[in-house]
Amino acid sequence: MILASAISVYVLSVGTFAGLTVALAGLLILAERFLVNYGVCKLDINAGEKPLEVKGGQSLLAALYANEIFIPSACGGKGTCGHCKITVTAGGGPVLPTETPYLSRQEVRSNVRLACQVKIREDIYVRIPEEMLNVKMFNAVVESATTLTYDIREVRMKLIEPAEIKQRPGQYVQIQAPSPDGPVFRAYSISSATYETDVVELVVRLVPGGIGSTYLHNIQPGDPIVFTGPYGEFILNEDPNTEIVCVGGGCGMAPMKNIIYSIYDRWPDRVCWLFFGCRTTADVFYLERFQELARKFPNLKIIYALSDKLGPEEKWDGESGFVHLSVDKYLEPGVPRQAFLCGPPLMIEAATRVLQEKGLKPEDIFYDEF
């Protein structure tokens, strides 16, 4: 009886302390919001290249978005994606515990910060790559929405304002999708070729409960859609004697399609390999389209591989096993190559090992995990 009473007192004490802590934190937030006035602060970008005056007290990410500088952020500024990295040279305050899980030691030493976690309380000085300053917000309309497999959909968006986009092979956009907490942005690779300047196409796999994929699997032709972009640091090697190797699976097809069609628009004789992994024949898409392209451009090599055992009614004359085994089977070592990988981490890890064994250097292997 005495022990139970002591436990009750202890639990009550802990609960009271926790409640007071939460209440105090809430009061501090309210006090800062309504009582602390930071006034107007200077936001200096790239040493005076783009000076702005912004209202103090807001996050750096919010201030940049308000001035149409669209830093990538997939979590809506909640500090959970780690995408909104920029260099803050002065005025950003100390690195917060909410940032450290997403920053390497080198990044911390180089003054890299998460823009969503930096609050503007004084004049602040930042460095932003010129390419990111050219990112725009696009208004578009859904031109078509095509079912490719049971869980993958192709969405083509006709641009309205601006009416054209300039993108490099392998880049991505951030789609604005509705959520219970307001609009959020989700990143999707561009699947349309660079020469399609008035259209952006996506290949989207439906993720159960996914905000962005659910939205994109339900929109219909004629619906308006908003996105920002293009983003991405991948630079295609422009030496036509360097072979391009694309390795992907599932919705990792999107950047592969972009890269391949863009290449053969410029270099009809260039050697390019597409290794695409699927589980079953139900996951196969675009194969006939690529085979038709390969008949036009003989140096395009198309290899699809199925990882699961065939069902009794499935017919397949392609490769079997995990896709990295096909990479190992077909690629001769010692050939100048650049590789782009897009798919799950285990696939990327296995394919990277094979490519390095074939002689590719780490700087020649680019990847996008999902």
TORBA-827080 format. One record per residue (C-alpha): residue number from 1; residue in three letters; chain; z, y, x. Coordinates in Angstrom, 2 decimals, always signed. Example, Ala and Ser with C-alpha at 12.3 -4.5 7.8 and 13.67 -1.06 7.14 Angstrom:
// residues 2
@pos 1	code ALA	unit A	zz +7.80	yy -4.50	xx +12.30
@pos 2	code SER	unit A	zz +7.14	yy -1.06	xx +13.67
This chain:
// residues 370
@pos 1	code MET	unit A	zz +0.00	yy +0.00	xx +0.00
@pos 2	code ILE	unit A	zz +0.94	yy +2.36	xx +2.81
@pos 3	code LEU	unit A	zz -2.23	yy +1.42	xx +4.74
@pos 4	code ALA	unit A	zz -4.42	yy +2.08	xx +1.70
@pos 5	code SER	unit A	zz -2.76	yy +5.45	xx +1.17
@pos 6	code ALA	unit A	zz -3.31	yy +6.38	xx +4.82
@pos 7	code ILE	unit A	zz -6.98	yy +5.41	xx +4.62
@pos 8	code SER	unit A	zz -7.39	yy +7.52	xx +1.48
@pos 9	code VAL	unit A	zz -5.84	yy +10.52	xx +3.21
@pos 10	code TYR	unit A	zz -8.09	yy +9.99	xx +6.23
@pos 11	code VAL	unit A	zz -11.23	yy +9.69	xx +4.10
@pos 12	code LEU	unit A	zz -10.24	yy +12.78	xx +2.13
@pos 13	code SER	unit A	zz -9.65	yy +14.73	xx +5.34
@pos 14	code VAL	unit A	zz -13.00	yy +13.70	xx +6.80
@pos 15	code GLY	unit A	zz -14.79	yy +14.54	xx +3.56
@pos 16	code THR	unit A	zz -13.09	yy +17.92	xx +3.35
@pos 17	code PHE	unit A	zz -13.98	yy +18.75	xx +6.96
@pos 18	code ALA	unit A	zz -17.61	yy +17.68	xx +6.44
@pos 19	code GLY	unit A	zz -17.81	yy +19.74	xx +3.27
@pos 20	code LEU	unit A	zz -16.43	yy +22.81	xx +5.01
@pos 21	code THR	unit A	zz -18.89	yy +22.34	xx +7.88
@pos 22	code VAL	unit A	zz -21.86	yy +22.15	xx +5.52
@pos 23	code ALA	unit A	zz -20.60	yy +25.14	xx +3.55
@pos 24	code LEU	unit A	zz -20.11	yy +27.18	xx +6.72
@pos 25	code ALA	unit A	zz -23.61	yy +26.30	xx +7.95
@pos 26	code GLY	unit A	zz -25.01	yy +27.34	xx +4.58
@pos 27	code LEU	unit A	zz -23.13	yy +30.64	xx +4.70
@pos 28	code LEU	unit A	zz -24.42	yy +31.33	xx +8.19
@pos 29	code ILE	unit A	zz -28.00	yy +30.71	xx +7.06
@pos 30	code LEU	unit A	zz -27.56	yy +32.96	xx +4.04
@pos 31	code ALA	unit A	zz -25.89	yy +35.63	xx +6.16
@pos 32	code GLU	unit A	zz -28.75	yy +35.62	xx +8.65
@pos 33	code ARG	unit A	zz -31.30	yy +35.73	xx +5.85
@pos 34	code PHE	unit A	zz -29.78	yy +38.61	xx +3.90
@pos 35	code LEU	unit A	zz -27.57	yy +40.50	xx +6.34
@pos 36	code VAL	unit A	zz -29.35	yy +40.31	xx +9.69
@pos 37	code ASN	unit A	zz -32.40	yy +42.51	xx +9.94
@pos 38	code TYR	unit A	zz -34.49	yy +42.01	xx +13.04
@pos 39	code GLY	unit A	zz -36.92	yy +44.70	xx +11.99
@pos 40	code VAL	unit A	zz -40.51	yy +44.71	xx +13.21
@pos 41	code CYS	unit A	zz -41.13	yy +42.85	xx +16.46
@pos 42	code LYS	unit A	zz -44.09	yy +42.79	xx +18.81
@pos 43	code LEU	unit A	zz -45.96	yy +39.51	xx +19.09
@pos 44	code ASP	unit A	zz -47.98	yy +39.69	xx +22.30
@pos 45	code ILE	unit A	zz -50.67	yy +37.03	xx +22.70
@pos 46	code ASN	unit A	zz -52.29	yy +36.35	xx +26.07
@pos 47	code ALA	unit A	zz -50.93	yy +39.41	xx +27.87
@pos 48	code GLY	unit A	zz -52.12	yy +42.03	xx +25.42
@pos 49	code GLU	unit A	zz -55.35	yy +40.35	xx +24.37
@pos 50	code LYS	unit A	zz -54.20	yy +40.21	xx +20.76
@pos 51	code PRO	unit A	zz -51.10	yy +42.39	xx +20.14
@pos 52	code LEU	unit A	zz -49.51	yy +42.09	xx +16.70
@pos 53	code GLU	unit A	zz -46.56	yy +43.57	xx +14.84
@pos 54	code VAL	unit A	zz -44.67	yy +41.04	xx +12.74
@pos 55	code LYS	unit A	zz -41.52	yy +40.93	xx +10.65
@pos 56	code GLY	unit A	zz -38.56	yy +39.61	xx +12.60
@pos 57	code GLY	unit A	zz -36.53	yy +36.67	xx +11.32
@pos 58	code GLN	unit A	zz -39.46	yy +34.35	xx +10.55
@pos 59	code SER	unit A	zz -40.67	yy +31.43	xx +12.61
@pos 60	code LEU	unit A	zz -43.34	yy +31.96	xx +15.24
@pos 61	code LEU	unit A	zz -45.57	yy +29.46	xx +13.41
@pos 62	code ALA	unit A	zz -45.26	yy +31.39	xx +10.13
@pos 63	code ALA	unit A	zz -46.05	yy +34.68	xx +11.85
@pos 64	code LEU	unit A	zz -49.15	yy +33.20	xx +13.49
@pos 65	code TYR	unit A	zz -50.40	yy +31.69	xx +10.22
@pos 66	code ALA	unit A	zz -49.84	yy +35.01	xx +8.43
@pos 67	code ASN	unit A	zz -52.18	yy +36.56	xx +10.99
@pos 68	code GLU	unit A	zz -54.79	yy +33.79	xx +10.58
@pos 69	code ILE	unit A	zz -53.99	yy +32.06	xx +13.87
@pos 70	code PHE	unit A	zz -53.90	yy +28.42	xx +12.84
@pos 71	code ILE	unit A	zz -51.82	yy +26.40	xx +15.26
@pos 72	code PRO	unit A	zz -52.00	yy +22.68	xx +14.36
@pos 73	code SER	unit A	zz -49.00	yy +21.44	xx +12.38
@pos 74	code ALA	unit A	zz -48.94	yy +18.27	xx +10.29
@pos 75	code CYS	unit A	zz -45.37	yy +18.56	xx +8.95
@pos 76	code GLY	unit A	zz -45.51	yy +22.02	xx +7.41
@pos 77	code GLY	unit A	zz -43.22	yy +23.56	xx +10.02
@pos 78	code LYS	unit A	zz -40.33	yy +21.13	xx +9.59
@pos 79	code GLY	unit A	zz -40.21	yy +20.19	xx +13.27
@pos 80	code THR	unit A	zz -41.07	yy +16.53	xx +12.74
@pos 81	code CYS	unit A	zz -44.65	yy +16.21	xx +14.03
@pos 82	code GLY	unit A	zz -44.54	yy +17.97	xx +17.40
@pos 83	code HIS	unit A	zz -48.11	yy +19.31	xx +17.11
@pos 84	code CYS	unit A	zz -47.47	yy +23.08	xx +17.16
@pos 85	code LYS	unit A	zz -46.99	yy +23.42	xx +20.91
@pos 86	code ILE	unit A	zz -47.69	yy +26.78	xx +22.54
@pos 87	code THR	unit A	zz -46.42	yy +28.54	xx +25.64
@pos 88	code VAL	unit A	zz -43.70	yy +31.18	xx +25.09
@pos 89	code THR	unit A	zz -43.28	yy +33.22	xx +28.26
@pos 90	code ALA	unit A	zz -40.53	yy +35.54	xx +26.99
@pos 91	code GLY	unit A	zz -38.51	yy +36.32	xx +23.88
@pos 92	code GLY	unit A	zz -38.30	yy +32.81	xx +22.45
@pos 93	code GLY	unit A	zz -34.67	yy +32.08	xx +23.24
@pos 94	code PRO	unit A	zz -33.44	yy +28.72	xx +24.56
@pos 95	code VAL	unit A	zz -35.12	yy +25.41	xx +23.79
@pos 96	code LEU	unit A	zz -33.46	yy +23.92	xx +20.69
@pos 97	code PRO	unit A	zz -32.25	yy +20.32	xx +20.27
@pos 98	code THR	unit A	zz -34.82	yy +19.95	xx +17.48
@pos 99	code GLU	unit A	zz -37.60	yy +20.52	xx +20.04
@pos 100	code THR	unit A	zz -36.54	yy +18.31	xx +22.94
@pos 101	code PRO	unit A	zz -37.68	yy +14.98	xx +21.42
@pos 102	code TYR	unit A	zz -41.25	yy +16.32	xx +21.38
@pos 103	code LEU	unit A	zz -41.34	yy +18.05	xx +24.78
@pos 104	code SER	unit A	zz -41.66	yy +16.44	xx +28.20
@pos 105	code ARG	unit A	zz -39.67	yy +17.77	xx +31.14
@pos 106	code GLN	unit A	zz -42.84	yy +19.28	xx +32.54
@pos 107	code GLU	unit A	zz -43.52	yy +21.04	xx +29.24
@pos 108	code VAL	unit A	zz -39.99	yy +22.46	xx +29.12
@pos 109	code ARG	unit A	zz -40.37	yy +23.74	xx +32.70
@pos 110	code SER	unit A	zz -43.71	yy +25.28	xx +31.71
@pos 111	code ASN	unit A	zz -42.15	yy +27.16	xx +28.75
@pos 112	code VAL	unit A	zz -43.92	yy +25.08	xx +26.12
@pos 113	code ARG	unit A	zz -42.23	yy +25.34	xx +22.71
@pos 114	code LEU	unit A	zz -42.66	yy +24.16	xx +19.14
@pos 115	code ALA	unit A	zz -43.85	yy +27.26	xx +17.29
@pos 116	code CYS	unit A	zz -42.16	yy +26.14	xx +14.07
@pos 117	code GLN	unit A	zz -38.74	yy +26.07	xx +15.77
@pos 118	code VAL	unit A	zz -38.95	yy +29.41	xx +17.56
@pos 119	code LYS	unit A	zz -37.53	yy +32.25	xx +15.46
@pos 120	code ILE	unit A	zz -38.74	yy +35.79	xx +16.14
@pos 121	code ARG	unit A	zz -35.65	yy +37.91	xx +16.82
@pos 122	code GLU	unit A	zz -37.12	yy +40.28	xx +19.42
@pos 123	code ASP	unit A	zz -40.44	yy +41.09	xx +21.05
@pos 124	code ILE	unit A	zz -42.05	yy +37.79	xx +21.97
@pos 125	code TYR	unit A	zz -44.79	yy +36.94	xx +24.45
@pos 126	code VAL	unit A	zz -46.95	yy +33.84	xx +24.08
@pos 127	code ARG	unit A	zz -50.04	yy +32.21	xx +25.57
@pos 128	code ILE	unit A	zz -52.52	yy +30.49	xx +23.28
@pos 129	code PRO	unit A	zz -55.76	yy +28.82	xx +24.44
@pos 130	code GLU	unit A	zz -58.81	yy +30.87	xx +23.54
@pos 131	code GLU	unit A	zz -60.29	yy +27.94	xx +21.64
@pos 132	code MET	unit A	zz -57.29	yy +27.83	xx +19.33
@pos 133	code LEU	unit A	zz -57.67	yy +31.53	xx +18.55
@pos 134	code ASN	unit A	zz -61.12	yy +30.69	xx +17.20
@pos 135	code VAL	unit A	zz -59.80	yy +28.15	xx +14.69
@pos 136	code LYS	unit A	zz -60.58	yy +29.24	xx +11.12
@pos 137	code MET	unit A	zz -59.51	yy +28.47	xx +7.58
@pos 138	code PHE	unit A	zz -62.41	yy +27.09	xx +5.54
@pos 139	code ASN	unit A	zz -62.95	yy +27.04	xx +1.80
@pos 140	code ALA	unit A	zz -65.20	yy +24.21	xx +0.71
@pos 141	code VAL	unit A	zz -66.16	yy +22.06	xx -2.25
@pos 142	code VAL	unit A	zz -66.27	yy +18.27	xx -2.36
@pos 143	code GLU	unit A	zz -69.96	yy +17.34	xx -2.18
@pos 144	code SER	unit A	zz -69.48	yy +13.57	xx -2.45
@pos 145	code ALA	unit A	zz -66.75	yy +10.94	xx -2.34
@pos 146	code THR	unit A	zz -67.88	yy +7.41	xx -1.52
@pos 147	code THR	unit A	zz -65.87	yy +4.18	xx -1.47
@pos 148	code LEU	unit A	zz -66.55	yy +2.35	xx +1.82
@pos 149	code THR	unit A	zz -63.99	yy -0.47	xx +1.52
@pos 150	code TYR	unit A	zz -61.03	yy -1.32	xx -0.71
@pos 151	code ASP	unit A	zz -58.89	yy +1.27	xx +1.14
@pos 152	code ILE	unit A	zz -61.33	yy +3.57	xx +2.99
@pos 153	code ARG	unit A	zz -63.19	yy +6.49	xx +1.47
@pos 154	code GLU	unit A	zz -65.82	yy +8.86	xx +2.83
@pos 155	code VAL	unit A	zz -65.41	yy +12.47	xx +1.73
@pos 156	code ARG	unit A	zz -68.11	yy +15.07	xx +2.39
@pos 157	code MET	unit A	zz -67.22	yy +18.75	xx +1.98
@pos 158	code LYS	unit A	zz -69.80	yy +21.51	xx +1.59
@pos 159	code LEU	unit A	zz -68.65	yy +24.70	xx +3.30
@pos 160	code ILE	unit A	zz -68.45	yy +27.90	xx +1.28
@pos 161	code GLU	unit A	zz -66.54	yy +30.45	xx +3.38
@pos 162	code PRO	unit A	zz -67.19	yy +30.47	xx +6.27
@pos 163	code ALA	unit A	zz -70.51	yy +28.77	xx +5.57
@pos 164	code GLU	unit A	zz -70.85	yy +27.16	xx +9.00
@pos 165	code ILE	unit A	zz -68.63	yy +25.34	xx +11.49
@pos 166	code LYS	unit A	zz -69.11	yy +24.85	xx +15.22
@pos 167	code GLN	unit A	zz -67.47	yy +21.65	xx +16.41
@pos 168	code ARG	unit A	zz -67.58	yy +19.37	xx +19.43
@pos 169	code PRO	unit A	zz -67.80	yy +15.59	xx +19.21
@pos 170	code GLY	unit A	zz -64.35	yy +14.07	xx +18.72
@pos 171	code GLN	unit A	zz -62.65	yy +17.06	xx +17.10
@pos 172	code TYR	unit A	zz -60.60	yy +17.12	xx +13.89
@pos 173	code VAL	unit A	zz -59.62	yy +19.37	xx +10.98
@pos 174	code GLN	unit A	zz -56.38	yy +19.82	xx +9.05
@pos 175	code ILE	unit A	zz -56.71	yy +19.36	xx +5.30
@pos 176	code GLN	unit A	zz -54.41	yy +21.36	xx +3.02
@pos 177	code ALA	unit A	zz -52.88	yy +18.97	xx +0.50
@pos 178	code PRO	unit A	zz -50.41	yy +19.62	xx -2.34
@pos 179	code SER	unit A	zz -46.88	yy +18.19	xx -2.10
@pos 180	code PRO	unit A	zz -43.60	yy +18.58	xx -4.04
@pos 181	code ASP	unit A	zz -42.47	yy +21.03	xx -1.34
@pos 182	code GLY	unit A	zz -45.64	yy +23.09	xx -1.44
@pos 183	code PRO	unit A	zz -48.92	yy +22.86	xx +0.49
@pos 184	code VAL	unit A	zz -48.92	yy +20.77	xx +3.69
@pos 185	code PHE	unit A	zz -51.57	yy +20.09	xx +6.30
@pos 186	code ARG	unit A	zz -52.71	yy +16.67	xx +7.48
@pos 187	code ALA	unit A	zz -55.09	yy +15.96	xx +10.38
@pos 188	code TYR	unit A	zz -58.33	yy +13.98	xx +9.98
@pos 189	code SER	unit A	zz -61.12	yy +13.40	xx +12.51
@pos 190	code ILE	unit A	zz -64.55	yy +14.80	xx +11.69
@pos 191	code SER	unit A	zz -67.11	yy +12.03	xx +11.10
@pos 192	code SER	unit A	zz -70.16	yy +14.24	xx +10.52
@pos 193	code ALA	unit A	zz -72.33	yy +15.06	xx +13.54
@pos 194	code THR	unit A	zz -72.22	yy +18.39	xx +15.34
@pos 195	code TYR	unit A	zz -75.65	yy +19.37	xx +14.05
@pos 196	code GLU	unit A	zz -74.41	yy +19.27	xx +10.43
@pos 197	code THR	unit A	zz -73.05	yy +22.79	xx +10.59
@pos 198	code ASP	unit A	zz -72.66	yy +23.36	xx +6.83
@pos 199	code VAL	unit A	zz -70.81	yy +20.12	xx +6.05
@pos 200	code VAL	unit A	zz -67.63	yy +18.41	xx +7.20
@pos 201	code GLU	unit A	zz -67.30	yy +14.70	xx +6.53
@pos 202	code LEU	unit A	zz -64.13	yy +12.59	xx +6.77
@pos 203	code VAL	unit A	zz -63.41	yy +8.86	xx +6.74
@pos 204	code VAL	unit A	zz -59.95	yy +8.38	xx +5.21
@pos 205	code ARG	unit A	zz -57.85	yy +5.24	xx +4.86
@pos 206	code LEU	unit A	zz -55.40	yy +5.22	xx +1.95
@pos 207	code VAL	unit A	zz -51.84	yy +5.10	xx +3.26
@pos 208	code PRO	unit A	zz -49.34	yy +4.04	xx +0.56
@pos 209	code GLY	unit A	zz -47.24	yy +7.12	xx -0.19
@pos 210	code GLY	unit A	zz -49.30	yy +9.26	xx +2.20
@pos 211	code ILE	unit A	zz -49.59	yy +12.83	xx +0.97
@pos 212	code GLY	unit A	zz -52.93	yy +13.63	xx +2.59
@pos 213	code SER	unit A	zz -54.68	yy +10.29	xx +2.06
@pos 214	code THR	unit A	zz -53.56	yy +10.04	xx -1.57
@pos 215	code TYR	unit A	zz -54.94	yy +13.52	xx -2.20
@pos 216	code LEU	unit A	zz -58.27	yy +12.74	xx -0.49
@pos 217	code HIS	unit A	zz -58.62	yy +9.44	xx -2.36
@pos 218	code ASN	unit A	zz -58.27	yy +11.21	xx -5.70
@pos 219	code ILE	unit A	zz -60.35	yy +14.36	xx -5.33
@pos 220	code GLN	unit A	zz -63.78	yy +14.31	xx -6.98
@pos 221	code PRO	unit A	zz -67.16	yy +15.98	xx -6.35
@pos 222	code GLY	unit A	zz -66.98	yy +19.62	xx -7.34
@pos 223	code ASP	unit A	zz -63.27	yy +19.99	xx -6.51
@pos 224	code PRO	unit A	zz -62.32	yy +22.88	xx -4.20
@pos 225	code ILE	unit A	zz -60.72	yy +22.01	xx -0.87
@pos 226	code VAL	unit A	zz -59.19	yy +24.04	xx +1.98
@pos 227	code PHE	unit A	zz -58.87	yy +23.08	xx +5.64
@pos 228	code THR	unit A	zz -58.43	yy +24.61	xx +9.08
@pos 229	code GLY	unit A	zz -60.18	yy +23.70	xx +12.30
@pos 230	code PRO	unit A	zz -61.76	yy +22.52	xx +14.40
@pos 231	code TYR	unit A	zz -59.07	yy +21.22	xx +16.76
@pos 232	code GLY	unit A	zz -59.10	yy +18.79	xx +19.68
@pos 233	code GLU	unit A	zz -59.36	yy +18.81	xx +23.46
@pos 234	code PHE	unit A	zz -61.85	yy +15.98	xx +24.00
@pos 235	code ILE	unit A	zz -64.87	yy +17.11	xx +26.04
@pos 236	code LEU	unit A	zz -67.90	yy +14.83	xx +25.98
@pos 237	code ASN	unit A	zz -69.38	yy +14.12	xx +29.41
@pos 238	code GLU	unit A	zz -72.83	yy +15.73	xx +29.34
@pos 239	code ASP	unit A	zz -74.30	yy +13.73	xx +32.19
@pos 240	code PRO	unit A	zz -76.89	yy +11.53	xx +30.41
@pos 241	code ASN	unit A	zz -76.46	yy +8.88	xx +33.13
@pos 242	code THR	unit A	zz -72.82	yy +8.37	xx +32.13
@pos 243	code GLU	unit A	zz -72.49	yy +5.69	xx +29.48
@pos 244	code ILE	unit A	zz -70.29	yy +6.42	xx +26.46
@pos 245	code VAL	unit A	zz -67.97	yy +3.71	xx +25.16
@pos 246	code CYS	unit A	zz -66.42	yy +4.02	xx +21.69
@pos 247	code VAL	unit A	zz -63.70	yy +1.57	xx +20.66
@pos 248	code GLY	unit A	zz -62.12	yy +1.79	xx +17.23
@pos 249	code GLY	unit A	zz -60.92	yy +0.14	xx +14.08
@pos 250	code GLY	unit A	zz -60.40	yy +1.12	xx +10.42
@pos 251	code CYS	unit A	zz -60.53	yy +4.87	xx +9.84
@pos 252	code GLY	unit A	zz -60.85	yy +5.20	xx +13.61
@pos 253	code MET	unit A	zz -64.55	yy +5.05	xx +12.80
@pos 254	code ALA	unit A	zz -64.62	yy +8.78	xx +12.01
@pos 255	code PRO	unit A	zz -64.81	yy +10.22	xx +15.55
@pos 256	code MET	unit A	zz -67.03	yy +7.32	xx +16.66
@pos 257	code LYS	unit A	zz -69.66	yy +8.19	xx +14.05
@pos 258	code ASN	unit A	zz -69.44	yy +11.85	xx +15.02
@pos 259	code ILE	unit A	zz -69.87	yy +11.10	xx +18.72
@pos 260	code ILE	unit A	zz -72.71	yy +8.60	xx +18.33
@pos 261	code TYR	unit A	zz -74.88	yy +10.65	xx +15.96
@pos 262	code SER	unit A	zz -74.28	yy +13.78	xx +18.05
@pos 263	code ILE	unit A	zz -75.28	yy +11.97	xx +21.25
@pos 264	code TYR	unit A	zz -78.59	yy +10.64	xx +19.90
@pos 265	code ASP	unit A	zz -79.51	yy +14.05	xx +18.56
@pos 266	code ARG	unit A	zz -79.45	yy +15.33	xx +22.16
@pos 267	code TRP	unit A	zz -80.01	yy +12.32	xx +24.43
@pos 268	code PRO	unit A	zz -82.24	yy +9.72	xx +22.72
@pos 269	code ASP	unit A	zz -82.27	yy +7.48	xx +25.84
@pos 270	code ARG	unit A	zz -78.56	yy +7.58	xx +26.63
@pos 271	code VAL	unit A	zz -76.55	yy +4.34	xx +26.70
@pos 272	code CYS	unit A	zz -73.72	yy +4.23	xx +24.17
@pos 273	code TRP	unit A	zz -71.52	yy +1.31	xx +23.11
@pos 274	code LEU	unit A	zz -69.68	yy +0.98	xx +19.82
@pos 275	code PHE	unit A	zz -66.98	yy -1.70	xx +19.66
@pos 276	code PHE	unit A	zz -65.44	yy -1.78	xx +16.21
@pos 277	code GLY	unit A	zz -62.63	yy -4.10	xx +15.16
@pos 278	code CYS	unit A	zz -62.06	yy -5.34	xx +11.61
@pos 279	code ARG	unit A	zz -59.73	yy -7.95	xx +10.16
@pos 280	code THR	unit A	zz -62.14	yy -9.55	xx +7.65
@pos 281	code THR	unit A	zz -65.61	yy -8.96	xx +6.28
@pos 282	code ALA	unit A	zz -64.00	yy -6.86	xx +3.53
@pos 283	code ASP	unit A	zz -63.12	yy -4.28	xx +6.21
@pos 284	code VAL	unit A	zz -66.69	yy -3.95	xx +7.55
@pos 285	code PHE	unit A	zz -68.54	yy -0.73	xx +6.78
@pos 286	code TYR	unit A	zz -71.37	yy +1.35	xx +8.31
@pos 287	code LEU	unit A	zz -72.66	yy -1.75	xx +10.15
@pos 288	code GLU	unit A	zz -76.13	yy -1.70	xx +8.59
@pos 289	code ARG	unit A	zz -76.36	yy +2.06	xx +9.12
@pos 290	code PHE	unit A	zz -75.60	yy +1.69	xx +12.84
@pos 291	code GLN	unit A	zz -77.97	yy -1.27	xx +13.18
@pos 292	code GLU	unit A	zz -80.73	yy +0.89	xx +11.72
@pos 293	code LEU	unit A	zz -79.87	yy +3.67	xx +14.19
@pos 294	code ALA	unit A	zz -79.93	yy +1.14	xx +17.06
@pos 295	code ARG	unit A	zz -83.46	yy +0.09	xx +16.12
@pos 296	code LYS	unit A	zz -84.50	yy +3.70	xx +16.59
@pos 297	code PHE	unit A	zz -82.47	yy +4.14	xx +19.79
@pos 298	code PRO	unit A	zz -82.44	yy +0.83	xx +21.72
@pos 299	code ASN	unit A	zz -79.77	yy +1.97	xx +24.19
@pos 300	code LEU	unit A	zz -77.22	yy +2.08	xx +21.37
@pos 301	code LYS	unit A	zz -75.24	yy -1.17	xx +21.47
@pos 302	code ILE	unit A	zz -73.32	yy -2.12	xx +18.30
@pos 303	code ILE	unit A	zz -70.62	yy -4.81	xx +18.44
@pos 304	code TYR	unit A	zz -68.32	yy -5.50	xx +15.47
@pos 305	code ALA	unit A	zz -65.55	yy -8.09	xx +15.82
@pos 306	code LEU	unit A	zz -63.37	yy -9.79	xx +13.18
@pos 307	code SER	unit A	zz -59.80	yy -10.61	xx +14.23
@pos 308	code ASP	unit A	zz -58.80	yy -12.85	xx +11.29
@pos 309	code LYS	unit A	zz -60.02	yy -16.38	xx +10.63
@pos 310	code LEU	unit A	zz -62.95	yy -16.44	xx +8.23
@pos 311	code GLY	unit A	zz -62.30	yy -17.42	xx +4.64
@pos 312	code PRO	unit A	zz -64.21	yy -20.32	xx +3.05
@pos 313	code GLU	unit A	zz -66.76	yy -17.98	xx +1.45
@pos 314	code GLU	unit A	zz -67.10	yy -15.46	xx +4.29
@pos 315	code LYS	unit A	zz -70.28	yy -15.38	xx +6.35
@pos 316	code TRP	unit A	zz -70.29	yy -13.67	xx +9.73
@pos 317	code ASP	unit A	zz -72.57	yy -13.88	xx +12.75
@pos 318	code GLY	unit A	zz -70.85	yy -11.20	xx +14.83
@pos 319	code GLU	unit A	zz -68.01	yy -11.40	xx +17.35
@pos 320	code SER	unit A	zz -64.58	yy -12.82	xx +16.58
@pos 321	code GLY	unit A	zz -61.16	yy -12.03	xx +18.04
@pos 322	code PHE	unit A	zz -59.52	yy -8.73	xx +18.84
@pos 323	code VAL	unit A	zz -61.95	yy -5.95	xx +19.68
@pos 324	code HIS	unit A	zz -60.76	yy -5.47	xx +23.29
@pos 325	code LEU	unit A	zz -61.99	yy -9.03	xx +24.03
@pos 326	code SER	unit A	zz -65.50	yy -7.94	xx +23.07
@pos 327	code VAL	unit A	zz -65.18	yy -4.93	xx +25.36
@pos 328	code ASP	unit A	zz -64.28	yy -7.30	xx +28.19
@pos 329	code LYS	unit A	zz -67.15	yy -9.64	xx +27.31
@pos 330	code TYR	unit A	zz -69.99	yy -7.12	xx +27.15
@pos 331	code LEU	unit A	zz -69.21	yy -4.38	xx +29.69
@pos 332	code GLU	unit A	zz -70.23	yy -4.93	xx +33.30
@pos 333	code PRO	unit A	zz -67.87	yy -3.38	xx +35.87
@pos 334	code GLY	unit A	zz -68.71	yy -0.48	xx +38.15
@pos 335	code VAL	unit A	zz -70.90	yy +1.54	xx +35.76
@pos 336	code PRO	unit A	zz -70.18	yy +5.29	xx +35.30
@pos 337	code ARG	unit A	zz -68.64	yy +5.60	xx +31.85
@pos 338	code GLN	unit A	zz -66.50	yy +7.75	xx +29.59
@pos 339	code ALA	unit A	zz -64.53	yy +6.14	xx +26.76
@pos 340	code PHE	unit A	zz -63.10	yy +7.36	xx +23.48
@pos 341	code LEU	unit A	zz -60.63	yy +5.12	xx +21.63
@pos 342	code CYS	unit A	zz -59.31	yy +5.58	xx +18.11
@pos 343	code GLY	unit A	zz -57.02	yy +3.13	xx +16.35
@pos 344	code PRO	unit A	zz -53.53	yy +1.59	xx +16.38
@pos 345	code PRO	unit A	zz -51.44	yy +1.83	xx +19.58
@pos 346	code LEU	unit A	zz -51.67	yy -1.88	xx +20.45
@pos 347	code MET	unit A	zz -55.48	yy -1.79	xx +20.24
@pos 348	code ILE	unit A	zz -55.62	yy +1.32	xx +22.42
@pos 349	code GLU	unit A	zz -53.25	yy -0.18	xx +24.99
@pos 350	code ALA	unit A	zz -55.25	yy -3.42	xx +25.25
@pos 351	code ALA	unit A	zz -58.63	yy -1.65	xx +25.38
@pos 352	code THR	unit A	zz -57.37	yy +0.79	xx +28.01
@pos 353	code ARG	unit A	zz -56.32	yy -2.09	xx +30.28
@pos 354	code VAL	unit A	zz -59.76	yy -3.68	xx +29.97
@pos 355	code LEU	unit A	zz -61.59	yy -0.42	xx +30.62
@pos 356	code GLN	unit A	zz -59.53	yy +0.30	xx +33.72
@pos 357	code GLU	unit A	zz -60.29	yy -3.22	xx +34.99
@pos 358	code LYS	unit A	zz -63.98	yy -2.34	xx +34.52
@pos 359	code GLY	unit A	zz -63.54	yy +0.66	xx +36.82
@pos 360	code LEU	unit A	zz -62.85	yy +3.57	xx +34.45
@pos 361	code LYS	unit A	zz -60.34	yy +6.12	xx +35.71
@pos 362	code PRO	unit A	zz -57.51	yy +7.31	xx +33.39
@pos 363	code GLU	unit A	zz -59.11	yy +10.75	xx +33.15
@pos 364	code ASP	unit A	zz -62.27	yy +9.13	xx +31.73
@pos 365	code ILE	unit A	zz -60.40	yy +7.45	xx +28.86
@pos 366	code PHE	unit A	zz -59.49	yy +9.53	xx +25.83
@pos 367	code TYR	unit A	zz -57.67	yy +8.18	xx +22.79
@pos 368	code ASP	unit A	zz -56.33	yy +9.05	xx +19.38
@pos 369	code GLU	unit A	zz -53.55	yy +6.85	xx +17.96
@pos 370	code PHE	unit A	zz -52.72	yy +6.39	xx +14.31
